[in-house]
């Protein structure tokens, strides 16, 4: 699956304490928060 990050989203990753790899893994595996 090809995942592209909007430049603004990429800038916000560090503010949220995550990395591109963590976000990609979450999208691919379907982890959900309730």
Secondary structure in CASP SS format (residue, H / E / C, confidence):
PFRMAT SS
TARGET T0000
AUTHOR 0000-0000-0000
METHOD secondary structure of the structure
MODEL  1
X C 1.00
X C 1.00
X C 1.00
X C 1.00
X C 1.00
X C 1.00
X H 1.00
X H 1.00
X H 1.00
X H 1.00
X H 1.00
X H 1.00
X C 1.00
X H 1.00
X H 1.00
X H 1.00
X C 1.00
X C 1.00
X C 1.00
X H 1.00
X H 1.00
X H 1.00
X H 1.00
X H 1.00
X H 1.00
X H 1.00
X H 1.00
X H 1.00
X H 1.00
X C 1.00
X C 1.00
X C 1.00
X C 1.00
X C 1.00
END
